[in-house]
Amino acid sequence: MPKKDADVIVIGGGIIGTSIAYQLSKRGKKALVIERNDLCSGTSGACDAYITPHTKKPGFHLALCLESLKLYANMEKELGDDLEYWQRGGFQPCEDELSFQLVSENAKALMAGGLEVKMMDIDEFRRHEPNMSPNLTGALHCPAACQVNPFKLVMSYARNLKKMGSGIMVNTEVRDLLWQDKKVAGVKTGKGDFYADYVVNATGSWGAQIAAMAGLEAPIEPRRGQIIVTEPTSTVINTTMQSGMYLVIKFHPEKITDETMKRLGSGFCIEQTGDGTILIGFTREFAGYDKSTTLEGIEYIVNKACTYLPCLRDMHVIRTFSGFRPYVVDGLPLIGPVEGIPGFIMAAGHEGDGVALSPITGKLVAEMIAGEPVSFNIDAFSPNRFIKQAQQA
């Protein structure tokens, strides 16, 4: 094998890829992050800042998020940077009896999984968030919900991993994988060939394209998420929010009767940033890699948001943007080695959970590669679950 350029090559310079490289660097492994564009230029740079355990599927998904929250609690101190990390709790407001019923049922499963949540009627909810519409039905409250600035987190990961001797190459496209004795041994790029003991696919919505280079059919598809940004304003909400319809869209799409909502995958989420701007979403559309925003999508988001927070009608929108969410059919990311493809590790398919799960994903992948005991059972997230299903079909 030619001389190694790193112990591990991580493809993807977003929040997952830089987290993995940082955790590897902590363990004395030299990582090389290779990014096609610039750091945080994909999904990580076109998303909200929520870390919301109450929107995770009860079971392994929720448990993984709770492990990530433990790491977030000490993240600013560990990295030595201001990440705009706030733990102020979060709400899941419900617009009708259906969403309130489904959220209430889900709350029982969340509590059984170790998460503290509480259902509130509309009066109690509006005591916490007085600007919300009195026409809503109620809300779920999760004290553990928090938020972080994904740009600052990616840049902090990058600064720290470079300080520990690892590297980053931007504007460098991976064109193929390199093989040695039937093992993945590196990557072929527009700037030359680079060799390592392991290659990690952390390319998010583009995860299936890199997986295909290894002969793997990874069931990852991009879903477009459109978001609106308002002018800075005084405080109108105190916490982050995702509507109860978010839960319906994510886990019970068959119950949606609004055809536009079903097609756009549109619910309601909102947060107010430190500088006073308000981010409002969302859509989850299968639109291929079309990153444009649409009049239909933006109008739907605006109208829906105003039914939750009427004061938005008096505010100006200063911009809109969209990004891709790496969708996997069972709602769980692909994390771990791939059976029959030594040297190749998947860490993609987090959909809207990349920010929430980046610390624990980085830690787990680094533990695997460093030969440490893996601190969380990730069998449920193994990419081999789809390979085995394909073989059995």
C-alpha positions as CSV (number, residue, x, y, z in Angstrom):
1,M,0.0,0.0,0.0
2,P,1.3,3.5,-0.8
3,K,2.3,5.8,2.1
4,K,-0.7,6.8,4.2
5,D,-1.8,10.4,4.2
6,A,-3.9,9.9,7.3
7,D,-5.2,7.2,9.6
8,V,-8.8,8.0,8.6
9,I,-10.2,10.0,5.7
10,V,-13.6,11.6,6.5
11,I,-15.6,12.6,3.4
12,G,-17.9,15.5,4.3
13,G,-17.1,18.8,6.0
14,G,-20.4,19.2,7.8
15,I,-21.4,18.8,11.4
16,I,-21.2,15.0,11.4
17,G,-17.9,14.8,9.5
18,T,-16.1,17.4,11.6
19,S,-17.4,15.8,14.8
20,I,-16.0,12.4,13.7
21,A,-12.6,13.9,12.8
22,Y,-12.4,15.8,16.1
23,Q,-13.2,12.7,18.1
24,L,-10.6,10.7,16.2
25,S,-8.0,13.5,16.8
26,K,-8.7,13.3,20.5
27,R,-7.8,9.6,20.4
28,G,-4.4,10.3,18.6
29,K,-5.7,9.4,15.1
30,K,-4.7,11.6,12.2
31,A,-7.9,12.5,10.3
32,L,-8.2,14.1,7.0
33,V,-11.6,15.8,6.2
34,I,-12.2,16.2,2.5
35,E,-15.1,18.5,1.5
36,R,-16.3,19.1,-2.0
37,N,-17.2,22.8,-1.3
38,D,-16.6,24.6,1.9
39,L,-17.1,23.6,5.6
40,C,-20.7,23.7,6.6
41,S,-21.9,24.4,3.1
42,G,-24.4,21.5,2.8
43,T,-27.2,20.5,5.2
44,S,-25.3,21.8,8.3
45,G,-25.3,25.3,6.8
46,A,-29.0,25.3,5.8
47,C,-30.9,24.2,8.9
48,D,-32.2,25.3,12.2
49,A,-30.4,25.0,15.5
50,Y,-32.7,22.7,17.4
51,I,-31.6,19.9,19.7
52,T,-35.0,18.4,20.6
53,P,-35.1,15.0,22.2
54,H,-38.9,15.0,22.3
55,T,-39.1,14.8,18.5
56,K,-37.1,11.6,18.4
57,K,-38.6,8.2,18.0
58,P,-39.0,6.5,21.4
59,G,-36.5,3.6,21.8
60,F,-33.0,3.6,20.3
61,H,-33.4,6.9,18.5
62,L,-34.4,8.7,21.7
63,A,-31.7,7.0,23.7
64,L,-29.0,8.0,21.3
65,C,-30.2,11.6,21.5
66,L,-30.0,11.6,25.3
67,E,-26.4,10.4,25.1
68,S,-25.7,13.3,22.7
69,L,-27.3,15.8,25.2
70,K,-24.8,14.7,27.8
71,L,-21.9,15.6,25.5
72,Y,-23.5,18.9,24.6
73,A,-23.7,20.0,28.2
74,N,-19.9,20.3,28.4
75,M,-19.2,21.1,24.7
76,E,-18.4,24.8,25.0
77,K,-16.0,24.2,27.8
78,E,-14.3,21.3,26.0
79,L,-13.9,23.1,22.7
80,G,-13.1,26.5,24.2
81,D,-15.6,28.4,22.0
82,D,-18.9,30.2,22.3
83,L,-21.3,28.0,20.4
84,E,-24.5,29.9,21.3
85,Y,-25.6,26.9,23.2
86,W,-28.8,27.5,25.2
87,Q,-30.8,25.0,27.2
88,R,-34.1,26.8,27.7
89,G,-36.5,23.9,27.0
90,G,-38.8,23.5,24.1
91,F,-42.5,23.2,23.2
92,Q,-44.6,21.2,20.8
93,P,-47.8,23.2,20.3
94,C,-50.8,21.3,18.9
95,E,-53.3,23.0,16.5
96,D,-56.1,20.4,16.8
97,E,-57.4,17.5,18.8
98,L,-55.7,14.9,16.5
99,S,-52.2,16.3,17.0
100,F,-52.8,16.8,20.7
101,Q,-53.9,13.2,21.1
102,L,-50.9,11.8,19.1
103,V,-48.4,14.0,21.0
104,S,-50.0,12.9,24.3
105,E,-49.6,9.3,23.4
106,N,-46.0,9.8,22.3
107,A,-45.3,11.7,25.5
108,K,-46.0,8.5,27.5
109,A,-43.5,6.6,25.4
110,L,-40.9,9.4,25.7
111,M,-41.2,9.3,29.5
112,A,-40.9,5.6,29.5
113,G,-37.6,6.1,27.7
114,G,-36.3,8.4,30.4
115,L,-37.2,11.8,29.0
116,E,-39.0,14.4,31.2
117,V,-41.9,15.9,29.3
118,K,-45.3,17.3,30.3
119,M,-48.6,18.0,28.5
120,M,-50.1,21.4,29.0
121,D,-53.5,22.8,28.1
122,I,-53.7,26.0,26.1
123,D,-53.9,28.3,29.2
124,E,-50.9,26.8,30.9
125,F,-48.9,26.9,27.6
126,R,-49.7,30.6,27.0
127,R,-48.5,31.5,30.5
128,H,-45.1,30.4,29.2
129,E,-45.5,31.7,25.7
130,P,-48.1,34.5,25.8
131,N,-47.8,35.4,22.1
132,M,-49.1,32.1,20.9
133,S,-52.6,31.9,19.6
134,P,-55.4,31.1,22.0
135,N,-57.0,28.9,19.3
136,L,-54.4,26.2,19.8
137,T,-55.3,23.1,21.7
138,G,-52.2,22.8,24.0
139,A,-48.6,21.8,24.0
140,L,-46.0,19.3,25.1
141,H,-43.1,20.8,27.2
142,C,-39.6,19.3,27.2
143,P,-37.2,21.1,29.6
144,A,-34.1,19.3,28.1
145,A,-34.6,20.8,24.6
146,C,-31.8,23.3,23.6
147,Q,-30.2,24.9,20.7
148,V,-26.7,25.5,19.3
149,N,-25.3,27.5,16.4
150,P,-24.3,24.8,13.8
151,F,-21.9,27.2,12.0
152,K,-20.0,27.9,15.1
153,L,-19.9,24.3,16.1
154,V,-18.5,23.1,12.8
155,M,-15.8,25.8,12.8
156,S,-14.9,25.0,16.4
157,Y,-14.6,21.2,15.6
158,A,-12.4,22.2,12.7
159,R,-10.2,24.5,14.7
160,N,-9.7,22.0,17.4
161,L,-9.0,19.0,15.1
162,K,-6.4,21.0,13.2
163,K,-4.8,22.0,16.4
164,M,-4.3,18.3,17.2
165,G,-2.6,17.5,13.9
166,S,-5.5,16.5,11.6
167,G,-6.2,18.2,8.3
168,I,-9.0,19.6,6.2
169,M,-9.2,19.9,2.4
170,V,-12.0,22.1,1.0
171,N,-13.1,22.5,-2.6
172,T,-11.9,19.0,-3.2
173,E,-14.3,16.5,-4.8
174,V,-14.0,12.8,-4.1
175,R,-14.4,11.0,-7.5
176,D,-13.9,7.4,-6.5
177,L,-12.6,5.1,-3.8
178,L,-9.2,3.5,-3.8
179,W,-8.8,-0.2,-3.1
180,Q,-6.0,-2.4,-1.8
181,D,-6.4,-6.2,-1.5
182,K,-10.2,-5.9,-1.7
183,K,-10.2,-3.3,1.1
184,V,-11.1,0.4,0.8
185,A,-7.8,2.2,1.2
186,G,-8.4,5.8,0.3
187,V,-10.0,8.2,-2.2
188,K,-9.4,9.5,-5.6
189,T,-10.0,13.3,-5.9
190,G,-9.5,16.1,-8.4
191,K,-6.4,17.0,-6.4
192,G,-4.8,13.5,-6.4
193,D,-5.1,10.2,-4.5
194,F,-5.1,10.0,-0.7
195,Y,-4.6,6.9,1.3
196,A,-5.8,5.9,4.8
197,D,-6.7,2.8,6.9
198,Y,-10.4,3.8,6.9
199,V,-12.7,6.0,4.8
200,V,-15.8,7.4,6.5
201,N,-18.8,8.5,4.5
202,A,-20.2,11.5,6.3
203,T,-21.8,13.2,3.3
204,G,-25.3,13.5,4.5
205,S,-27.8,13.9,1.7
206,W,-25.1,12.8,-0.8
207,G,-24.4,9.7,1.2
208,A,-25.9,7.3,-1.4
209,Q,-23.5,8.6,-4.1
210,I,-20.4,7.9,-2.0
211,A,-21.8,4.6,-0.9
212,A,-22.3,3.6,-4.5
213,M,-18.6,4.0,-5.1
214,A,-18.2,1.1,-2.6
215,G,-20.8,-0.9,-4.4
216,L,-23.4,-0.3,-1.7
217,E,-27.0,0.8,-2.3
218,A,-27.6,3.1,0.6
219,P,-31.3,4.1,0.9
220,I,-30.6,7.8,1.5
221,E,-32.6,10.5,-0.3
222,P,-32.5,14.3,-0.1
223,R,-35.6,16.0,1.2
224,R,-35.7,19.8,0.7
225,G,-36.4,21.9,3.7
226,Q,-37.5,25.5,3.2
227,I,-36.9,28.1,5.9
228,I,-37.9,31.8,6.4
229,V,-35.8,34.4,8.3
230,T,-37.4,37.6,9.7
231,E,-35.9,40.9,10.5
232,P,-34.5,41.2,14.1
233,T,-37.1,41.9,16.6
234,S,-37.7,42.0,20.4
235,T,-38.3,38.7,22.1
236,V,-41.6,37.1,21.0
237,I,-40.9,33.5,22.0
238,N,-38.8,32.1,24.9
239,T,-38.0,28.6,23.6
240,T,-37.8,26.5,20.4
241,M,-41.0,25.0,19.0
242,Q,-42.0,22.3,16.6
243,S,-45.7,21.7,16.1
244,G,-47.6,18.6,16.9
245,M,-48.0,18.1,13.2
246,Y,-44.3,17.6,13.0
247,L,-44.9,14.4,14.8
248,V,-47.7,13.4,12.5
249,I,-45.7,14.2,9.4
250,K,-42.7,12.2,10.7
251,F,-44.4,9.2,12.1
252,H,-48.1,9.1,11.0
253,P,-48.2,10.6,7.5
254,E,-51.2,8.4,6.7
255,K,-53.3,10.5,9.1
256,I,-52.8,13.8,7.1
257,T,-55.8,14.8,5.1
258,D,-54.4,18.2,3.8
259,E,-53.0,17.2,0.4
260,T,-50.7,20.3,0.2
261,M,-49.3,19.6,3.7
262,K,-48.7,15.9,2.7
263,R,-47.0,16.8,-0.6
264,L,-44.8,19.5,1.0
265,G,-44.2,17.6,4.2
266,S,-44.9,20.9,5.9
267,G,-45.4,21.6,9.6
268,F,-44.4,24.4,11.8
269,C,-41.2,25.1,13.7
270,I,-39.7,28.3,15.0
271,E,-36.8,29.7,16.9
272,Q,-35.5,33.1,17.7
273,T,-31.7,33.6,17.5
274,G,-29.4,35.6,19.7
275,D,-29.6,38.6,17.4
276,G,-33.4,38.6,17.4
277,T,-34.1,37.2,13.9
278,I,-36.7,34.5,13.8
279,L,-36.3,31.3,11.8
280,I,-39.5,29.7,10.6
281,G,-40.0,26.4,8.8
282,F,-40.5,23.9,7.5
283,T,-41.0,21.7,4.4
284,R,-39.7,18.2,3.8
285,E,-40.1,17.7,0.1
286,F,-38.8,15.0,-2.2
287,A,-37.5,17.4,-4.9
288,G,-34.2,15.7,-5.8
289,Y,-31.3,18.1,-5.5
290,D,-33.3,21.2,-6.4
291,K,-32.3,23.7,-3.7
292,S,-34.6,26.5,-4.8
293,T,-37.3,27.9,-2.6
294,T,-40.8,28.0,-4.0
295,L,-43.7,30.4,-3.7
296,E,-46.0,27.6,-2.7
297,G,-43.7,26.4,0.0
298,I,-43.0,29.8,1.5
299,E,-46.7,30.9,1.4
300,Y,-47.7,27.7,3.1
301,I,-45.1,28.1,5.9
302,V,-46.0,31.8,6.4
303,N,-49.8,31.1,6.6
304,K,-49.3,28.1,8.9
305,A,-46.9,30.0,11.2
306,C,-49.3,32.9,11.6
307,T,-52.0,30.6,12.9
308,Y,-49.6,29.7,15.7
309,L,-48.0,33.1,16.3
310,P,-50.3,35.9,15.0
311,C,-47.8,38.7,15.7
312,L,-45.7,37.4,12.8
313,R,-48.1,39.1,10.5
314,D,-46.6,42.5,11.4
315,M,-43.0,41.4,10.7
316,H,-40.8,41.6,7.6
317,V,-39.2,38.6,6.0
318,I,-35.6,39.4,5.0
319,R,-34.6,36.2,3.3
320,T,-35.6,32.6,2.6
321,F,-33.3,29.6,2.0
322,S,-33.5,25.8,1.7
323,G,-31.3,22.8,2.4
324,F,-31.4,19.1,2.1
325,R,-32.3,16.6,4.8
326,P,-30.9,13.1,4.3
327,Y,-33.9,10.9,4.6
328,V,-33.8,7.1,5.4
329,V,-37.0,5.1,5.1
330,D,-37.0,3.9,8.7
331,G,-36.1,7.2,10.2
332,L,-32.8,6.1,11.6
333,P,-29.3,7.1,10.4
334,L,-26.7,4.6,9.0
335,I,-23.8,4.4,11.4
336,G,-21.1,1.8,11.4
337,P,-19.0,-0.5,9.2
338,V,-20.4,-2.2,6.1
339,E,-20.5,-6.0,5.9
340,G,-18.2,-7.2,3.0
341,I,-16.6,-3.7,2.5
342,P,-13.7,-3.5,4.9
343,G,-12.2,-0.1,5.6
344,F,-15.5,1.7,4.8
345,I,-17.7,3.2,7.4
346,M,-21.1,4.9,7.0
347,A,-22.1,8.0,9.1
348,A,-25.0,9.5,7.1
349,G,-28.8,9.6,6.8
350,H,-29.5,11.7,10.0
351,E,-32.3,13.6,8.2
352,G,-33.2,16.5,10.6
353,D,-31.2,15.1,13.5
354,G,-27.7,15.9,12.4
355,V,-27.2,18.8,14.8
356,A,-28.7,16.9,17.7
357,L,-26.7,13.7,17.1
358,S,-23.4,15.0,15.9
359,P,-21.5,14.7,19.2
360,I,-22.5,11.1,19.9
361,T,-22.1,10.1,16.2
362,G,-18.6,11.4,16.2
363,K,-17.7,9.7,19.5
364,L,-19.1,6.3,18.4
365,V,-17.4,6.2,15.1
366,A,-14.1,7.3,16.6
367,E,-14.5,4.5,19.3
368,M,-15.0,1.9,16.6
369,I,-12.0,3.0,14.6
370,A,-9.7,3.4,17.6
371,G,-10.6,-0.1,18.8
372,E,-12.2,1.1,22.0
373,P,-15.3,-0.5,23.6
374,V,-18.3,1.2,21.9
375,S,-20.2,3.2,24.5
376,F,-23.6,2.7,23.0
377,N,-25.2,-0.2,21.2
378,I,-25.6,0.9,17.6
379,D,-26.9,-2.3,16.1
380,A,-30.2,-0.5,15.3
381,F,-28.3,2.0,13.2
382,S,-26.1,-0.4,11.3
383,P,-26.1,0.0,7.5
384,N,-26.1,-3.8,7.4
385,R,-29.9,-3.8,8.2
386,F,-30.6,-2.9,4.6
387,I,-28.1,-5.2,3.1
388,K,-29.6,-8.1,5.0
389,Q,-33.1,-7.1,4.0
390,A,-32.0,-6.9,0.3
391,Q,-30.4,-10.4,0.5
392,Q,-33.6,-11.9,2.1
393,A,-35.9,-10.3,-0.5
